Amino acid sequence: MLIQGMFLLFEVLVSVFLEKTTRKGSKNSSLPPSQTEKDESATTSGDRKSKGEQDTLDRFSNSRTVVKRRDAKVTDCSICGEDLRNVPCIGHERRTKIDIVFEKVTEHVDAEVKECPSCNSTVKGEFPKDMPGPLQYGNGLKAWLINLIIAQMVAIGRARKMVQTLIGVELSEHTILKYVIQLYVALEGWEGSAKATVLQAKVVHSDETSLRVEKKNYWIHVYSTGDITLKYLHRKRGREAVEDIGILPLYGGVVIHDCLASYFTYGNCEHGLCGSHLLRELTFVVESNGYRWAKNTKKLLKETCKKVSARESKQLSSEEYAALQRRYRGIITRGKNEMPPILERSSGKRGRLAKSDAHNLLERLEKYEVGVLLFAQNPEVPFTNNRAERDLRMAKVKQKVSGCFRSELSALAYCRISSYLQTMAYRGYNPLIAIQLALAGNAPLEKLNLPMEKLR
């Protein structure tokens, strides 16, 4: 018995040692590529846009295109000198030059001041509502600045210098931040309407990522569905944040997420687990210990995903799904026999039992079988949660550029405005047009079909 116990302990220690010595990266864990070693052999694809995407982006433009055409006439032959003014033209050869002319538009409104001869009162003409003070800047300039800071992630100091090169005036940092807060307030109604639309969706993608605010760690929570993206800032990551945001407690559809325990506390909705996360974790288990159950589970999930994607119905039949469940459960059962047993808790010790990553993953696959295989049963459920991860990716880039938000209000404004701009981008709106619509109080929840003359 002593020798058997020593062999058992040795097997567990070897399993843990292999996990500790296997390097985790973006391909076998949830670590982002920025925290892993660079793969020199990887190639990056260029910026490719399909014709449909380009047509959508060109539809809503914030620029004015002036096209001029002139003819280079032929009056005589350059070889023999014959007069060709009355000879008909047989064709044209065109050459084109495209240039940009920066134009500052200044509008003055002079209000008349008159003195009433009857009552001797001084009467002044009314100014337009969008000119409340002696000097103000138009929504076009505001939209350009906000787009630079929020969407293009340009530092405020550089944005100030760019404005100075265009209009000859360097705006203060306080003025630029005031424009950002103005848009943040203007989008409050849009955010409420978008939230109501998300609650009616069949499937919602959810994820969270950290963000530095006032030298403290905050969290951005994202909820995405269709062409709507909503991002919320909160001090917490778990259930307290989910309750304060107020989407999952009222939602009755399917939530796609990673396996964060806070999500599973809501039984009013179905849960689908991200297949990409599971495949990366299975890859790590295969690389560290080479367990057969991990190889078989990874193979089964990839085969099923390929089969479902190839079908027009995007789901398996009831007989095929039953067969999938039998194979899945058989792999889990054999995996339990393949794994080394968990060491019992020593007398007097409290708390959770120490388990390896492979043990935890196997238990999770068994416990949340319905969520893992939901993509094969429900055609509305995708295999991965990549949509939410893509929507959060720019927030991490923003943090790398800015380092840290100085105030919580600025971070809240960033989340709401970036949510709006990402939503409008999915609908084909030029960001400058989208910002001007919001500043004018006309932030659209649905896609507009207006001619360019009305949008300008």
C-alpha positions in Angstrom: 0.0 0.0 0.0 2.9 2.4 0.7 4.5 1.7 -2.6 1.1 2.1 -4.4 0.5 5.4 -2.6 4.0 6.6 -3.6 3.3 5.8 -7.3 0.0 7.6 -7.1 1.6 10.7 -5.6 4.4 10.5 -8.3 1.8 10.4 -11.1 -0.1 13.4 -9.8 3.2 15.4 -9.3 4.3 14.5 -12.9 0.9 15.7 -14.3 1.1 19.0 -12.4 4.8 19.4 -13.4 4.0 19.0 -17.1 1.3 21.6 -16.9 3.6 24.1 -15.1 6.4 23.6 -17.6 4.2 24.0 -20.7 4.2 27.5 -21.9 0.8 29.1 -22.2 0.0 31.3 -25.2 -2.8 32.7 -27.3 -3.3 29.4 -29.0 -3.6 27.1 -26.0 -5.1 29.5 -23.3 -7.0 32.7 -22.9 -3.9 34.8 -22.8 -4.0 37.6 -25.4 -1.3 37.7 -28.1 0.2 40.8 -26.5 1.2 38.8 -23.5 2.8 35.9 -25.4 6.0 35.5 -27.4 5.8 36.7 -30.9 5.6 34.1 -33.6 8.0 35.1 -36.3 6.7 32.6 -38.7 3.1 34.0 -38.6 2.1 36.2 -41.5 -0.4 39.0 -41.4 -3.0 39.6 -44.1 -3.4 43.0 -45.6 -6.4 45.3 -45.2 -9.0 43.7 -47.4 -12.5 45.1 -47.9 -15.1 43.5 -50.1 -16.9 45.5 -52.7 -20.1 45.4 -50.6 -18.3 46.8 -47.5 -16.7 49.6 -49.5 -20.0 50.6 -51.1 -21.6 50.7 -47.6 -18.7 52.9 -46.3 -19.0 55.2 -49.3 -22.8 55.6 -48.9 -22.6 57.9 -45.8 -19.7 60.3 -46.4 -18.8 63.5 -44.6 -16.8 64.9 -47.5 -17.8 67.1 -50.4 -16.4 66.0 -53.7 -15.9 68.7 -56.4 -15.4 67.2 -59.9 -14.0 69.4 -62.7 -13.5 68.4 -66.3 -11.9 70.2 -69.1 -11.0 69.3 -72.7 -7.6 69.5 -74.2 -8.6 70.3 -77.8 -6.6 69.5 -80.9 -6.5 72.4 -83.3 -3.7 71.3 -85.7 -1.6 68.3 -86.5 1.7 68.4 -84.6 3.4 66.5 -87.5 2.4 68.2 -90.7 0.6 71.3 -89.3 -2.8 70.6 -91.0 -5.8 72.5 -89.5 -7.9 70.0 -87.5 -10.5 72.3 -85.9 -13.3 71.0 -88.2 -12.2 67.3 -88.0 -14.5 65.2 -85.8 -13.1 63.6 -82.7 -12.7 59.8 -82.8 -12.0 59.3 -79.0 -10.6 60.5 -75.7 -7.7 59.7 -73.4 -8.3 60.7 -69.8 -5.8 61.6 -67.1 -6.9 62.3 -63.5 -5.5 64.3 -60.6 -7.0 64.1 -57.1 -6.0 66.6 -54.5 -7.3 68.0 -51.1 -8.0 71.6 -50.4 -8.4 72.4 -46.7 -11.2 74.9 -46.2 -12.2 76.7 -43.0 -15.8 77.9 -43.1 -16.5 80.9 -40.9 -20.1 82.1 -40.5 -20.9 85.5 -38.9 -24.4 86.4 -37.8 -24.9 90.1 -37.1 -28.0 90.8 -35.0 -29.5 94.2 -35.5 -29.9 96.4 -32.5 -32.7 99.0 -32.6 -34.2 101.5 -30.2 -38.0 101.5 -30.1 -39.3 105.1 -30.6 -42.4 104.4 -28.6 -41.0 103.0 -25.3 -37.3 103.8 -25.8 -36.4 100.1 -25.3 -33.4 98.5 -27.0 -34.3 95.5 -29.1 -31.9 93.0 -30.5 -32.3 90.4 -33.3 -32.4 86.7 -32.3 -29.4 84.6 -32.9 -29.7 80.9 -34.2 -30.0 78.3 -31.4 -26.7 76.7 -32.3 -24.9 80.0 -31.6 -25.5 80.7 -27.9 -22.2 82.6 -27.3 -19.9 85.1 -29.0 -17.7 82.2 -30.4 -18.5 78.5 -30.9 -17.4 75.7 -33.2 -19.6 73.7 -35.4 -20.6 70.0 -35.1 -18.4 69.1 -38.1 -15.2 70.2 -36.1 -16.5 68.5 -33.0 -17.2 65.3 -34.8 -13.8 65.3 -36.3 -12.1 65.8 -32.9 -14.2 63.1 -31.2 -13.5 60.7 -33.9 -9.8 61.3 -33.6 -9.8 60.7 -29.8 -12.3 57.9 -29.5 -12.2 55.9 -32.7 -8.7 56.7 -34.0 -7.3 56.8 -30.4 -5.1 59.9 -31.1 -3.7 61.6 -28.0 -5.5 64.9 -27.1 -2.2 66.9 -27.4 -1.7 65.7 -31.0 -5.4 66.3 -31.8 -5.0 69.9 -30.6 -2.0 70.4 -33.0 -3.9 68.9 -35.9 -6.8 71.3 -35.3 -4.3 74.2 -35.2 -2.9 73.3 -38.6 -6.4 73.3 -40.1 -8.1 76.4 -38.6 -5.2 78.3 -37.1 -6.6 78.0 -33.5 -5.3 75.7 -30.8 -8.3 74.5 -28.7 -7.7 73.9 -25.0 -7.8 70.4 -23.6 -10.8 71.3 -21.5 -12.7 72.4 -24.6 -12.1 69.1 -26.4 -13.1 67.1 -23.4 -16.2 69.2 -23.0 -17.2 68.1 -26.6 -16.7 64.4 -25.6 -18.9 64.8 -22.5 -21.5 66.6 -24.6 -21.8 63.6 -26.9 -21.8 61.3 -23.9 -24.9 63.1 -22.5 -26.5 63.2 -26.0 -26.3 59.4 -26.3 -28.1 58.6 -23.1 -31.4 58.1 -24.8 -29.8 56.0 -27.6 -28.2 53.7 -25.1 -31.5 53.1 -23.4 -33.2 52.2 -26.7 -30.3 50.0 -27.7 -30.5 48.2 -24.4 -34.2 47.5 -24.9 -33.4 46.1 -28.3 -30.7 43.8 -26.9 -33.2 42.4 -24.4 -35.4 41.3 -27.3 -32.6 39.5 -29.2 -32.5 35.7 -29.4 -28.7 35.5 -28.8 -26.4 37.9 -27.0 -22.6 37.7 -26.8 -21.1 38.8 -23.5 -17.5 39.3 -22.3 -15.4 41.5 -20.1 -11.9 42.9 -19.9 -10.0 45.1 -17.5 -9.4 48.8 -17.9 -7.2 51.2 -15.9 -9.0 54.2 -14.5 -7.6 56.6 -11.9 -4.8 54.1 -11.3 -7.3 51.4 -10.3 -8.6 48.3 -12.1 -12.0 48.6 -13.6 -13.9 46.3 -16.0 -15.6 46.9 -19.3 -18.6 44.6 -19.9 -19.8 44.2 -23.4 -23.1 42.9 -24.7 -23.3 42.4 -28.5 -26.1 41.1 -30.8 -26.8 41.7 -34.5 -25.5 45.2 -35.3 -25.7 46.5 -31.7 -22.7 46.8 -29.4 -23.1 48.0 -25.8 -20.2 48.5 -23.4 -20.5 49.4 -19.7 -17.8 50.4 -17.2 -17.9 48.9 -13.7 -15.6 48.6 -10.7 -16.4 44.9 -10.4 -16.2 42.0 -12.7 -18.7 39.5 -11.3 -22.3 39.4 -10.3 -22.5 42.8 -8.7 -21.6 44.4 -12.0 -24.0 42.2 -14.0 -26.8 43.2 -11.6 -26.0 46.9 -11.9 -25.9 46.8 -15.7 -29.3 45.1 -15.6 -29.3 43.1 -18.9 -28.8 39.4 -17.9 -31.3 39.5 -15.0 -34.0 40.5 -17.5 -32.9 38.5 -20.5 -34.6 35.3 -21.6 -32.6 34.2 -24.7 -29.2 32.6 -25.1 -26.0 34.2 -23.7 -22.7 33.2 -25.3 -19.8 33.6 -23.0 -16.7 32.0 -21.5 -17.1 29.9 -18.3 -17.2 32.8 -15.8 -19.2 31.5 -12.8 -21.2 34.7 -12.5 -23.1 34.1 -15.7 -24.4 30.7 -14.6 -26.2 32.2 -11.6 -28.9 33.4 -14.0 -31.3 30.6 -14.8 -33.7 32.8 -16.7 -31.6 32.4 -19.8 -29.8 29.6 -21.7 -26.0 29.5 -21.7 -23.7 28.7 -24.6 -20.0 28.3 -24.1 -17.4 29.7 -26.4 -15.8 26.9 -28.4 -12.6 28.8 -29.1 -11.8 29.0 -25.4 -12.4 25.3 -25.0 -10.3 24.4 -28.0 -7.4 26.5 -26.6 -7.6 24.9 -23.2 -7.8 21.4 -24.7 -4.7 22.3 -26.8 -2.8 23.1 -23.6 -3.8 19.9 -22.0 -2.7 17.9 -25.0 0.6 19.8 -25.1 1.3 19.4 -21.4 0.1 15.8 -20.7 -1.0 14.3 -24.0 -4.3 12.9 -22.6 -6.3 11.0 -25.1 -9.6 12.4 -23.9 -8.5 15.9 -24.6 -7.4 14.9 -28.2 -10.7 13.2 -28.8 -12.8 16.1 -27.4 -11.0 18.6 -29.5 -11.4 16.4 -32.6 -15.1 15.9 -31.9 -15.8 19.6 -31.4 -14.0 20.6 -34.6 -15.7 17.9 -36.6 -19.1 18.9 -35.3 -18.5 22.6 -35.9 -17.4 21.9 -39.5 -20.5 19.7 -40.1 -22.9 22.3 -38.7 -21.3 25.2 -40.6 -21.6 23.3 -43.9 -25.4 22.8 -43.5 -28.0 25.3 -44.6 -30.0 24.6 -41.4 -27.0 25.2 -39.2 -28.0 22.4 -36.8 -27.9 18.6 -36.4 -31.0 16.4 -36.6 -32.3 14.9 -33.4 -30.8 11.5 -34.2 -27.4 13.1 -35.0 -27.5 15.2 -31.8 -28.3 12.1 -29.7 -25.3 10.3 -31.3 -23.1 13.4 -30.6 -24.1 13.2 -26.9 -23.2 9.6 -26.7 -19.8 10.1 -28.1 -19.2 13.2 -25.9 -20.2 11.4 -22.7 -18.2 8.3 -23.7 -15.1 10.5 -24.0 -15.7 12.2 -20.6 -16.2 8.7 -19.0 -12.9 7.4 -20.4 -11.2 10.6 -19.5 -12.1 10.1 -15.8 -10.4 6.7 -15.9 -7.4 8.2 -17.7 -6.8 11.0 -15.3 -4.9 10.4 -12.0 -7.1 10.5 -8.9 -7.3 13.7 -6.9 -5.5 13.6 -3.6 -7.7 13.6 -0.6 -7.7 16.6 1.8 -5.4 16.2 4.7 -7.1 16.1 8.1 -7.8 19.6 9.6 -7.3 21.5 6.3 -10.2 23.5 4.8 -11.0 25.1 1.5 -11.0 23.8 -2.1 -9.1 20.7 -3.2 -6.0 21.5 -5.3 -6.7 20.3 -8.8 -4.8 20.5 -12.1 -6.0 22.4 -15.1 -6.8 19.2 -16.8 -9.0 18.1 -13.9 -10.9 21.4 -13.8 -11.4 21.4 -17.6 -12.8 17.8 -17.6 -15.2 18.6 -14.8 -16.4 21.7 -16.6 -17.0 19.8 -19.8 -19.1 17.3 -17.9 -21.0 19.8 -15.9 -21.8 22.2 -18.8 -22.4 19.7 -21.5 -25.6 21.4 -22.7 -23.8 24.7 -23.1 -20.8 23.2 -24.9 -23.0 21.4 -27.5 -25.7 24.1 -27.8 -24.3 25.3 -31.1 -25.1 21.9 -32.7 -28.7 22.1 -31.5 -29.7 25.7 -31.9 -29.1 27.3 -35.3 -29.0 30.8 -33.8 -26.0 29.9 -31.5 -22.5 30.3 -33.0 -19.6 28.1 -32.1 -17.5 30.9 -30.7 -17.8 34.2 -28.8 -15.5 36.0 -31.2 -18.1 38.8 -31.7 -17.8 40.1 -28.1 -14.0 39.7 -28.1 -13.7 41.7 -31.3 -15.8 44.5 -29.8 -13.5 44.7 -26.8 -10.3 44.5 -28.7 -10.1 48.3 -29.4 -10.5 49.1 -25.7 -7.2 47.3 -25.0 -5.6 49.3 -27.8 -7.0 52.5 -26.3 -5.5 51.6 -23.0 -2.1 51.0 -24.6 -2.2 54.4 -26.2 -3.6 56.3 -23.2 -2.1 54.2 -20.4 -4.9 55.1 -17.9 -8.0 57.2 -17.9 -7.8 60.2 -15.5 -11.4 60.1 -14.3 -14.2 57.7 -14.2 -16.4 60.1 -16.2 -14.0 60.0 -19.1 -13.9 56.2 -19.1 -17.7 56.1 -19.0 -17.9 58.5 -21.9 -15.4 56.3 -23.9 -17.5 53.2 -23.3 -20.8 54.8 -24.4 -19.4 56.7 -27.4 -17.4 53.7 -28.7 -20.5 51.6 -28.3 -22.4 54.0 -30.5 -19.6 54.3 -33.1 -19.2 50.5 -33.4 -22.9 50.1 -33.8 -23.1 52.7 -36.5 -20.1 51.2 -38.2 -21.9 47.8 -38.4 -24.8 49.7 -40.0 -22.5 51.3 -42.6 -22.4 54.9 -41.2 -19.5 57.2 -41.6 -18.4 57.9 -38.0 -18.3 61.7 -38.7 -21.9 61.6 -39.9 -22.9 59.4 -36.9 -21.4 61.9 -34.4 -23.0 64.9 -36.0 -26.4 63.2 -35.9 -26.0 62.4 -32.2 -24.9 66.0 -31.4 -27.9 67.3 -33.2 -30.1 65.0 -31.1 -30.9 62.6 -33.9 -28.9 59.5 -33.0 -30.6 56.7 -35.1 -31.4 53.4 -33.6 -32.4 52.0 -37.0 -30.5 52.5 -40.3 -31.4 55.7 -42.2 -32.1 55.8 -45.9 -31.6 59.5 -46.5 -29.9 61.1 -49.4 -26.6 62.8 -48.8 -28.0 66.3 -49.1 -30.2 65.8 -46.0 -27.3 64.3 -44.0 -25.0 67.2 -44.6 
